[in-house]
Amino acid sequence: MTVSEALLNCISAALDGRECALTLAPDDWTALLRLAGEQKLLPLVYAAVRGTPGFSAAAGAGGVDPAARRQTMREAAAQTVHTEAFLRLYQALRAEGLVPVVVKGIVCRALYPQPELRPSSDEDLYLTAAEMPHFHAVLLRAGFVLTEPERDYRSAHEARYVHPDTGLVVEGHWALFPTEYAVYAALNVQLPDLMQRAQDWETGGVTLRVPDACDHLIFLLLHAFKHFISSGVGVRQLCDIALWMRRFGAQIDWQRVRAALRATHSEGFAAAVIDAGVHWFGLERAAAHIPPDWETLESAALLADALSGGVYGSADSTRRHSCTITIHAADRAHRGGTGRASLCAALFPGREVMAGWYPYVARCPALLPAAWAQRIWRYLRTRGKHTGAQDSLRVGAQRVELLRQYRVL
């Protein structure tokens, strides 16, 4: 059994509240916990193996880093603190007449047997652009600060805040997806009535506004697709989608889901996501009311890409920098062109893209060449003058072929 297979078996057991008994070499136990950490699933995996004979024997022989247990406890405790802080914030927003729609995060955690073992890096709130100044003021009064104060939140599609005391990170969105590429813009138009169809959901004594089951599934699929065509999707996202289908499959308008996927060239990707759910995450097509004629695509390549890239493809700078190649290819394909890997796309993204990374470009577009030079210089410093660009092009080209395999291109 490979370490990747061991991780998937652990996740499969944890999603159903079971232990996962494994027989692994000491080095493989260490590699398993490291991989779980890269996927931001260490608490979930640790809980599935900690009481098993194989893990206990390895830990007793010194084959398991004690830091893994401490990290699990820290992450679970931090998630509990963040959840409580978020619920208090939502109450404060409601008291101010703001009722943003909550997506992902706390809504997905509720699907897990032990929600605190599924960490969230932030909580996402969707509201209108007109509400954003009020939202911004409420968060500042509550002690939050912008994580990127140099960016003008009014000219972006989102604003990211952190509370210095609790560590809670909150993102306010007035567009569900970025807007700088046509392929992203197509994602935004798939859920025009999400706010109107949103429903009340109570958790922890607080009533949250959340999307209806079908809208949230479409959002989860398209959000995962957005990351897939960028640096990569994480295993945790695949788990969320499988669990959502398991819980709410009977409430899903599958034809509406299919229409959204077809309009965004993400049908093949979604078919692979479902296949991963069936093989590893307890999803049953019939029980989830997935139409019998829904196509099946092998998910092995998708899972290998997810496991090698960390959460959202953030495993290393080469992978992160290759995202401009895959996004450019997907965007060209969406516009009717031929998707292909391009070093030029990696080194010289467009003005709107660069403005998101270098705020001074938004204020003064004439400084775009300076931003390109700054970006390339930073990359060379971290990757080396002779390998950085070539490695990004290589990874980008490999991932373009993956996009082609799942018919994005």
N, C-alpha and C positions, 0 to 999 in steps of 0.2 A: 504494500500500500504506500503510495506516495504521500508526502506531507500535504499536498493540495487535496488529495482524496480524504485524508484524515480530517482536514479542516471541514470539508463539506459534510462528512459523516457526523462530526460534532455539531455542526449547525443544524443538520436535519433532526438530530435527537433533541437539541435544545428547543427548537421551535415547537415541539410537542411535549416539552417538560420532562424529557427522559435523560438518563445518563448515557454516556457513550464510552463503552469499555474498549480500549485500544491496547495493542501490544506494539510498542515502538521502541527503537533504540534511543538511548539518552540524548544523542544529538538531535534526533527527530522530534523529541518532546520540546526541546528548546526552539527548533525551527517552527514547530506548530504554533507555539505561543507567540513567536515573533510575527508569523504570518497573520495570526488572528489580530494582533495589535495593529498591523498595517491596514487591515480592513476595518478597524475600529469596532471589532467584535470580541475583544479579549474577555470582557466580563461574561458574555454569553458562552463562549467556548470553555473558559475556566470552570464555570458552574457545571458544565456537562461532564467534565472529566475529573474534577477534584476528588470525588469520592470513590473512584474506580480503582481496582487492585493494581492495574498497570501504572497508573499515575502515582499512586501512593508509594509503590515500590521504587519508581524512578525518583520521586522526591526524597525518599528516605536514603537513597544511594547518592544523593547530591546531583542527580541528573536534571533537576528542574530548578531554574533560577528563582530563588525566593522573592525576587523583585516582582515577578509576575503576579503573585498573590497580593502584594501591596498595591500594585498598579490597579488590579481588579477592584480592590476595596476603594481606592481613591476615585476611580471612574464612576463606580456605582453610587458612592456617596455624593460626588459632585453632580451627578444626574438628578438625584433626589432634591438637592438644593436648587438646581436650575429649574426643575419642574415647579417647585413651590414658588419660586421667585416669578416665574412666568405667569402662574395663575393669579398672583397678586397684581402683576402688571396689567393683565387682561381686565381684572376688576376695575382698576384705575382708568383704563381706557373706556370701559362701559360707562363709568360714572361721568366721563367727559362727553358722552354721546357718540363715541366711536365704537363700532362693532366690526372690526376687520375679520376677514375670513382666514382661519388657521389652516395651513396646508402642511403635509408631511409631519416631521417632528413628533409632537405629543400625540397626534392622531394616529400615526403609525406605531408608536411605542405601545399603545393600548392593545395592539394585536398580539403582543408577545406574552407568554406565561408570566414572566417577571419583567415588567416594562423598564425598570431601572437598569436592567442588564443590556438594554439596547441604547447605547449612548447617542445623543444628538449633538452635533456641533453648534446648532443654533435653532431658533424657532422662527418660522416664516409667517408673516402676516400680509394679506392681500387687501388693499384698499384703493380707493380712487385717487387720482392725482390731486383732485380738489381737497381731499382730506389730509394730504401729506403734510402741509405746514402745521396743522393742528396736532397731528400725530407726532411730528418732530418736537413740538413744544412740550407735549405731555411727557415724552421720553426724557427730555432734558430736565424737566422738573422732577422726574423720578430718579434722577442721578445717573442716567445713561450718558455716554459720550459717543460721538462718531468714531468709528475705527479708522476712518480716513478723512480727517477734518479738512484736508486740503481740497477734497472733491466737493463740488457743488451738488448736493443731493437733488436739487431741483432740475438738473439737466441730465440725470441718470434715470434708470428704470427702477432703481432700488437704493436704499440707504441701510448701512449696517452699523449697529450700535452694540456697545458692551457696557455692562455695569461693573465698575471697578471692584466693588465689594463682593458680589455674588459670582462674578464671572459669566453670568448669563449673557449670551449673544442673541440679538434680535435683528431680523431683517424686515424692513418694510418695503413692500413691492407695490408699485402701481402699474406694472406690467408683469405678467407671470414669467416671462422669458426675456432675455436681452433683445435688443432691437437693431444691433449694428449689422446683421447679416440677413439676407432675404430668407434663408433657411430657418433662422430663428423667428423672424416676423411671421412666418407661416404657422409656427407653433402657437403664437399669441392669438390668432384668429379662430382657433378651434374651440375655445370655451367662452364665447361671448356672453353667455347667460349664467356663468358660474355664481356670481353674487346673488342673482335673483333666485336661483334654485337652492342656495345654501340653507342649511338646517341648523337648529339648535342641538347641541350635544353637551351633556353635563359630565364633568369629571372633577374629582376633588372638591365638590361643592360649588364649582364655578360653571356657568353656562357659556360655552364657546360657540361661535358660529363656524361651521365647517361645511365643505362642499357635500353635495349629495354623493351617494356611493359611485354612481357612474361617472360623474364629473371628476371625482378624485382619482378614480382608476385611470381615466384618460390623462389627467395631469401627471400622475406617477409615471406612466409609460412615456409620455412626451418629455418629462423632466429627465428620466433615465436616458432617453434617446439624445437629448441635448448634450449630456455628458459623454455619451458614447461617441458622438461625432467630434467631440473635443478631445480631451485627454483619455477618457475612458470611464466606464461605469463601474461602481463597486458592488461587491457581493451583497452588502447590506441592502442596497436598493433592490436587487433581485429578490431578496427575502421579503421585503416590504410588499412588493407587487404580488408575489405568490400568496402571502398571507391575506392580502386584501381580496384577491380572487376567491380564496378559500372561505372567507367570512361573508362576502357580499355578492358572490357570483349570481345568486338568484335575483338580485336587484339591478343587475347590469343590463343596459340596452346594448347588446353586443353589436348590433348594426351601427349604432352611433359611434361606438369605439372603432369599428372597422373603417368607417368613413373618415374619422380623424387621422387614423394611421395611414390610410391611402393618400390623403391630401398632403401628408408630410413625408412620404417615402419611407415610412418606418414600419411597414407591415412585416418585412422580413426580420427586422430586429425584434419586434414584439413576438413573432412566432418562436424565435430562439429563446426569448425570456420565458415564455410559457413552457417550452421544452425543459429548460433548466429547473423550473418550478416542479414539473412532473417528476423529473429524475432525482431531485435532491431536496425539495422543500415541501413535500407532502401535498402537492396540488393534484387534484383529480379532475380531468376535463369534464366528465359527466356531472360530478357533484357541483362543479363551479358553473354549470350550464353553458360552457363554452360550446359554440355551435359545432356540430359534427364535421362540417366542411371547412373548419378553420385549419389552415395549412400547418404542417409540422416541419420545422427546420432544426437540424442538429445544433445543440448548444455548446458543444465541446470547445469550439474556437472562441466563443463569447466568454465562457468561463475562464479559459486560459488567459485571455486578455485581461479580464477583471482581476484575476488572482495575481497577475504580474504587475499590475499598475497601481495597487493600493486604492484607497477611497478616491473616486473621481480622477483616477489616473495621476495621482500626486506623488507617486513613488520616488521620482527623481526629477532633476531639472531637464534632462533630455526628453523625458516623456512629456513634461509640461510644455516645453518649447515646441515640441512636434505638433501641438494642437492646432497651430495656425495652418499647418499643411492639410490636416484632415478636415478642418472647418472650411478652408478654402475649396477643397475638392467637393465637399457636400454642398456648399453654396453654389458652385458652378453647375453641379448636376441639377440642383433645384431650379436654377435659372434656365435649364435646358442645354447646358454645355456638357463637356466631358470631364468628369472628375479625374484629376491626376495629381500626383505628388509634385510639389514645387518648392525648391529652395528659396526662390524669390518670395513666395508667400510666407515662408517661415521667418525670413529676415526683415521683410518690409510689409507688415500688415497695414491695412488702410487707416485713414485718419480717425474714423469713428471707433475702430478697435483700439488704436493707440491712445485715444483720449480717455478710454476707460482705465488704462494702465498708467498713463502720464497726464494728470489733470491739466498741466500747463498747455497741452495741445488743444484742449477744449477752449481755453481762454485765448490762445493765439495759434491758429492753424499753421501759420508760417513756420512754427517751430517743429513741425513734423520731422524734418530731416535730423534735427538735433535729438529728438526722441529715438529715432531709429539708431543713431550712433550710440546713444546711451544704452539702449537695449542690447545691442551687439557687444559693447564693451563689458557690460555686466555679465553677459553670458560667457564670453571668453575668459573672464576672470574666474568663473566658477567651474568651467569645463575644460579649459586648456585651448590654446590657439589652434591646434591642429586636429582636434577631434570633435569639438562641440557641435558645429554646424553639420558636419558629416553624420554624426550620430543621430541628431534630430531628423535629418533627412531620411536616414535609414529606418528609424522607428516610424516616422511619418509615412514612408512608402509601404511599410508592412501593414500599418493600420488602415491605409487607403485600400489595400487589398481585402482587409477584413470588412470594410464598409461595402466593397463590391460583392463580397461573398453573401452579405445579407441584403443585397439589392438596394442599398442606399444610393449607390451610383449607377 
